[in-house]
């Protein structure tokens, strides 16, 4: 499914380049490259975050006592 999306996005970038919208085409290609790079990086483990010691984004949202 991702491969089909990237293929379609590249077609949109090529279409925009042919229409003379080079900056938009380059921006789309850049976003595609960033998404592909993010997809190949190993993901952080999806371990549950204990609410007694929140980390990351949860640290600002929760307080435990």
N, CA, C and O atoms as CSV, one atom per row, in Angstrom:
chain,resi,resn,atom,element,x,y,z
A,1,UNK,N,N,0.821,-1.192,0.000
A,1,UNK,CA,C,0.000,0.000,0.000
A,1,UNK,C,C,0.869,1.261,0.000
A,1,UNK,O,O,0.578,2.212,-0.727
A,2,UNK,N,N,1.938,1.275,0.815
A,2,UNK,CA,C,2.814,2.443,0.855
A,2,UNK,C,C,3.460,2.676,-0.504
A,2,UNK,O,O,3.582,3.813,-0.960
A,3,UNK,N,N,3.871,1.584,-1.147
A,3,UNK,CA,C,4.552,1.715,-2.433
A,3,UNK,C,C,3.628,2.372,-3.458
A,3,UNK,O,O,4.066,3.204,-4.252
A,4,UNK,N,N,2.360,2.000,-3.437
A,4,UNK,CA,C,1.397,2.595,-4.360
A,4,UNK,C,C,1.216,4.082,-4.082
A,4,UNK,O,O,1.100,4.883,-5.010
A,5,UNK,N,N,1.193,4.447,-2.809
A,5,UNK,CA,C,1.055,5.852,-2.440
A,5,UNK,C,C,2.255,6.654,-2.933
A,5,UNK,O,O,2.099,7.726,-3.518
A,6,UNK,N,N,3.467,6.119,-2.690
A,6,UNK,CA,C,4.669,6.821,-3.124
A,6,UNK,C,C,4.708,6.945,-4.645
A,6,UNK,O,O,5.127,7.975,-5.172
A,7,UNK,N,N,4.278,5.916,-5.343
A,7,UNK,CA,C,4.241,5.962,-6.803
A,7,UNK,C,C,3.280,7.043,-7.281
A,7,UNK,O,O,3.606,7.813,-8.184
A,8,UNK,N,N,2.118,7.098,-6.686
A,8,UNK,CA,C,1.135,8.114,-7.050
A,8,UNK,C,C,1.650,9.515,-6.727
A,8,UNK,O,O,1.477,10.441,-7.519
A,9,UNK,N,N,2.279,9.670,-5.569
A,9,UNK,CA,C,2.817,10.970,-5.188
A,9,UNK,C,C,3.915,11.413,-6.161
A,9,UNK,O,O,4.006,12.594,-6.494
A,10,UNK,N,N,4.744,10.476,-6.614
A,10,UNK,CA,C,5.775,10.815,-7.595
A,10,UNK,C,C,5.150,11.219,-8.930
A,10,UNK,O,O,5.673,12.093,-9.621
A,11,UNK,N,N,4.035,10.586,-9.293
A,11,UNK,CA,C,3.340,10.967,-10.520
A,11,UNK,C,C,2.776,12.383,-10.407
A,11,UNK,O,O,2.802,13.148,-11.370
A,12,UNK,N,N,2.273,12.719,-9.234
A,12,UNK,CA,C,1.764,14.077,-9.008
A,12,UNK,C,C,2.918,15.070,-9.111
A,12,UNK,O,O,2.764,16.134,-9.710
A,13,UNK,N,N,4.063,14.736,-8.539
A,13,UNK,CA,C,5.233,15.616,-8.615
A,13,UNK,C,C,5.667,15.803,-10.067
A,13,UNK,O,O,5.996,16.918,-10.475
A,14,UNK,N,N,5.672,14.732,-10.844
A,14,UNK,CA,C,6.059,14.822,-12.256
A,14,UNK,C,C,5.059,15.676,-13.036
A,14,UNK,O,O,5.446,16.475,-13.889
A,15,UNK,N,N,3.786,15.501,-12.740
A,15,UNK,CA,C,2.741,16.284,-13.404
A,15,UNK,C,C,2.932,17.773,-13.120
A,15,UNK,O,O,2.847,18.604,-14.024
A,16,UNK,N,N,3.188,18.096,-11.862
A,16,UNK,CA,C,3.385,19.492,-11.485
A,16,UNK,C,C,4.645,20.064,-12.138
A,16,UNK,O,O,4.658,21.228,-12.540
A,17,UNK,N,N,5.697,19.263,-12.247
A,17,UNK,CA,C,6.922,19.722,-12.899
A,17,UNK,C,C,6.663,20.025,-14.378
A,17,UNK,O,O,7.153,21.025,-14.903
A,18,UNK,N,N,5.898,19.169,-15.042
A,18,UNK,CA,C,5.562,19.399,-16.450
A,18,UNK,C,C,4.730,20.657,-16.636
A,18,UNK,O,O,4.821,21.308,-17.677
A,19,UNK,N,N,3.933,21.002,-15.662
A,19,UNK,CA,C,3.104,22.209,-15.737
A,19,UNK,C,C,3.882,23.468,-15.375
A,19,UNK,O,O,3.335,24.570,-15.402
A,20,UNK,N,N,5.142,23.307,-15.042
A,20,UNK,CA,C,5.969,24.464,-14.728
A,20,UNK,C,C,5.994,24.828,-13.260
A,20,UNK,O,O,6.488,25.895,-12.897
A,21,UNK,N,N,5.477,23.969,-12.418
A,21,UNK,CA,C,5.459,24.215,-10.971
A,21,UNK,C,C,6.622,23.460,-10.322
A,21,UNK,O,O,6.423,22.528,-9.543
A,22,UNK,N,N,7.832,23.888,-10.663
A,22,UNK,CA,C,9.030,23.195,-10.206
A,22,UNK,C,C,9.201,23.194,-8.699
A,22,UNK,O,O,9.611,22.191,-8.115
A,23,UNK,N,N,8.887,24.315,-8.070
A,23,UNK,CA,C,9.050,24.399,-6.612
A,23,UNK,C,C,8.099,23.419,-5.909
A,23,UNK,O,O,8.497,22.736,-4.965
A,24,UNK,N,N,6.856,23.353,-6.368
A,24,UNK,CA,C,5.893,22.416,-5.778
A,24,UNK,C,C,6.337,20.978,-6.016
A,24,UNK,O,O,6.258,20.144,-5.114
A,25,UNK,N,N,6.800,20.688,-7.221
A,25,UNK,CA,C,7.259,19.337,-7.534
A,25,UNK,C,C,8.424,18.944,-6.638
A,25,UNK,O,O,8.466,17.824,-6.129
A,26,UNK,N,N,9.364,19.850,-6.443
A,26,UNK,CA,C,10.511,19.562,-5.580
A,26,UNK,C,C,10.071,19.368,-4.132
A,26,UNK,O,O,10.604,18.509,-3.429
A,27,UNK,N,N,9.114,20.152,-3.694
A,27,UNK,CA,C,8.602,20.012,-2.329
A,27,UNK,C,C,7.947,18.640,-2.134
A,27,UNK,O,O,8.148,17.993,-1.107
A,28,UNK,N,N,7.175,18.208,-3.110
A,28,UNK,CA,C,6.525,16.894,-3.036
A,28,UNK,C,C,7.586,15.803,-2.994
A,28,UNK,O,O,7.489,14.874,-2.193
A,29,UNK,N,N,8.609,15.909,-3.860
A,29,UNK,CA,C,9.681,14.901,-3.869
A,29,UNK,C,C,10.409,14.871,-2.532
A,29,UNK,O,O,10.764,13.803,-2.034
A,30,UNK,N,N,10.628,16.041,-1.958
A,30,UNK,CA,C,11.299,16.113,-0.666
A,30,UNK,C,C,10.474,15.428,0.424
A,30,UNK,O,O,11.014,14.697,1.254
A,31,UNK,N,N,9.181,15.664,0.414
A,31,UNK,CA,C,8.294,15.010,1.399
A,31,UNK,C,C,8.290,13.500,1.219
A,31,UNK,O,O,8.266,12.751,2.196
A,32,UNK,N,N,8.313,13.058,-0.030
A,32,UNK,CA,C,8.350,11.619,-0.298
A,32,UNK,C,C,9.646,11.025,0.243
A,32,UNK,O,O,9.630,9.976,0.886
A,33,UNK,N,N,10.771,11.696,-0.016
A,33,UNK,CA,C,12.061,11.206,0.480
A,33,UNK,C,C,12.081,11.141,2.000
A,33,UNK,O,O,12.597,10.181,2.573
A,34,UNK,N,N,11.523,12.153,2.657
A,34,UNK,CA,C,11.465,12.158,4.126
A,34,UNK,C,C,10.608,11.004,4.634
A,34,UNK,O,O,10.967,10.344,5.609
A,35,UNK,N,N,9.487,10.761,3.980
A,35,UNK,CA,C,8.590,9.681,4.407
A,35,UNK,C,C,9.250,8.322,4.205
A,35,UNK,O,O,9.112,7.432,5.045
A,36,UNK,N,N,9.965,8.159,3.095
A,36,UNK,CA,C,10.657,6.887,2.855
A,36,UNK,C,C,11.760,6.675,3.884
A,36,UNK,O,O,11.947,5.558,4.366
A,37,UNK,N,N,12.487,7.727,4.226
A,37,UNK,CA,C,13.550,7.619,5.223
A,37,UNK,C,C,12.966,7.262,6.590
A,37,UNK,O,O,13.532,6.449,7.321
A,38,UNK,N,N,11.843,7.871,6.926
A,38,UNK,CA,C,11.207,7.584,8.212
A,38,UNK,C,C,10.685,6.150,8.257
A,38,UNK,O,O,10.680,5.523,9.317
A,39,UNK,N,N,10.250,5.634,7.118
A,39,UNK,CA,C,9.713,4.268,7.069
A,39,UNK,C,C,10.814,3.228,7.231
A,39,UNK,O,O,10.545,2.119,7.693
A,40,UNK,N,N,12.055,3.566,6.858
A,40,UNK,CA,C,13.139,2.592,6.960
A,40,UNK,C,C,13.826,2.610,8.315
A,40,UNK,O,O,14.533,1.664,8.661
A,41,UNK,N,N,13.625,3.689,9.098
A,41,UNK,CA,C,14.225,3.753,10.429
A,41,UNK,C,C,13.521,2.778,11.360
A,41,UNK,O,O,12.307,2.598,11.270
A,42,UNK,N,N,14.275,2.151,12.250
A,42,UNK,CA,C,13.615,1.277,13.226
A,42,UNK,C,C,12.747,2.105,14.167
A,42,UNK,O,O,13.153,3.167,14.638
A,43,UNK,N,N,11.588,1.617,14.420
A,43,UNK,CA,C,10.658,2.326,15.304
A,43,UNK,C,C,10.966,2.037,16.762
A,43,UNK,O,O,11.502,0.989,17.121
A,44,UNK,N,N,10.608,3.000,17.576
A,44,UNK,CA,C,10.760,2.790,19.006
A,44,UNK,C,C,9.788,1.709,19.441
A,44,UNK,O,O,8.718,1.538,18.855
A,45,UNK,N,N,10.175,0.992,20.465
A,45,UNK,CA,C,9.294,-0.059,20.938
A,45,UNK,C,C,7.997,0.553,21.458
A,45,UNK,O,O,7.996,1.652,22.012
A,46,UNK,N,N,6.936,-0.142,21.281
A,46,UNK,CA,C,5.611,0.346,21.679
A,46,UNK,C,C,5.241,-0.173,23.064
A,46,UNK,O,O,4.137,-0.669,23.284
A,47,UNK,N,N,6.180,-0.050,23.984
A,47,UNK,CA,C,5.923,-0.496,25.349
A,47,UNK,C,C,4.984,0.485,26.028
A,47,UNK,O,O,5.035,1.681,25.738
A,48,UNK,N,N,4.136,0.016,26.914
A,48,UNK,CA,C,3.264,0.943,27.634
A,48,UNK,C,C,4.086,1.864,28.535
A,48,UNK,O,O,5.117,1.468,29.078
A,49,UNK,N,N,3.613,3.083,28.680
A,49,UNK,CA,C,4.282,4.063,29.541
A,49,UNK,C,C,3.591,4.034,30.896
A,49,UNK,O,O,2.396,4.314,30.990
A,50,UNK,N,N,4.326,3.699,31.936
A,50,UNK,CA,C,3.699,3.692,33.259
A,50,UNK,C,C,3.292,5.120,33.647
A,50,UNK,O,O,4.091,6.050,33.533
A,51,UNK,N,N,2.074,5.284,34.096
A,51,UNK,CA,C,1.572,6.617,34.426
A,51,UNK,C,C,2.184,7.175,35.700
A,51,UNK,O,O,2.108,8.379,35.943
A,52,UNK,N,N,2.788,6.322,36.515
A,52,UNK,CA,C,3.430,6.802,37.731
A,52,UNK,C,C,4.683,7.616,37.371
A,52,UNK,O,O,5.020,8.576,38.064
A,53,UNK,N,N,5.369,7.230,36.286
A,53,UNK,CA,C,6.571,7.922,35.818
A,53,UNK,C,C,6.408,8.233,34.325
A,53,UNK,O,O,7.064,7.609,33.491
A,54,UNK,N,N,5.541,9.188,33.983
A,54,UNK,CA,C,5.319,9.475,32.563
A,54,UNK,C,C,6.568,10.032,31.893
A,54,UNK,O,O,7.352,10.756,32.506
A,55,UNK,N,N,6.736,9.674,30.606
A,55,UNK,CA,C,7.871,10.151,29.825
A,55,UNK,C,C,7.343,10.815,28.563
A,55,UNK,O,O,6.186,10.632,28.184
A,56,UNK,N,N,8.196,11.575,27.929
A,56,UNK,CA,C,7.882,12.166,26.637
A,56,UNK,C,C,6.697,13.111,26.708
A,56,UNK,O,O,6.605,13.953,27.601
A,57,UNK,N,N,5.786,12.957,25.745
A,57,UNK,CA,C,4.630,13.849,25.662
A,57,UNK,C,C,3.710,13.707,26.865
A,57,UNK,O,O,3.046,14.662,27.267
A,58,UNK,N,N,3.677,12.503,27.438
A,58,UNK,CA,C,2.782,12.283,28.586
A,58,UNK,C,C,3.249,13.024,29.833
A,58,UNK,O,O,2.446,13.317,30.719
A,59,UNK,N,N,4.537,13.329,29.907
A,59,UNK,CA,C,5.063,13.988,31.100
A,59,UNK,C,C,4.401,15.334,31.342
A,59,UNK,O,O,4.198,15.728,32.491
A,60,UNK,N,N,4.063,16.044,30.274
A,60,UNK,CA,C,3.424,17.344,30.431
A,60,UNK,C,C,1.927,17.256,30.641
A,60,UNK,O,O,1.296,18.238,31.033
A,61,UNK,N,N,1.348,16.087,30.385
A,61,UNK,CA,C,-0.100,15.951,30.477
A,61,UNK,C,C,-0.579,15.341,31.793
A,61,UNK,O,O,-1.673,15.650,32.265
A,62,UNK,N,N,0.244,14.476,32.382
A,62,UNK,CA,C,-0.176,13.750,33.570
A,62,UNK,C,C,0.710,14.072,34.752
A,62,UNK,O,O,1.901,14.344,34.599
A,63,UNK,N,N,0.122,14.040,35.921
A,63,UNK,CA,C,0.876,14.064,37.162
A,63,UNK,C,C,0.366,12.913,38.009
A,63,UNK,O,O,-0.834,12.642,38.054
A,64,UNK,N,N,1.281,12.245,38.673
A,64,UNK,CA,C,0.894,11.126,39.514
A,64,UNK,C,C,1.401,11.391,40.923
A,64,UNK,O,O,2.489,11.929,41.126
A,65,UNK,N,N,0.583,10.999,41.883
A,65,UNK,CA,C,1.026,11.175,43.270
A,65,UNK,C,C,0.595,9.977,44.080
A,65,UNK,O,O,0.864,9.914,45.280
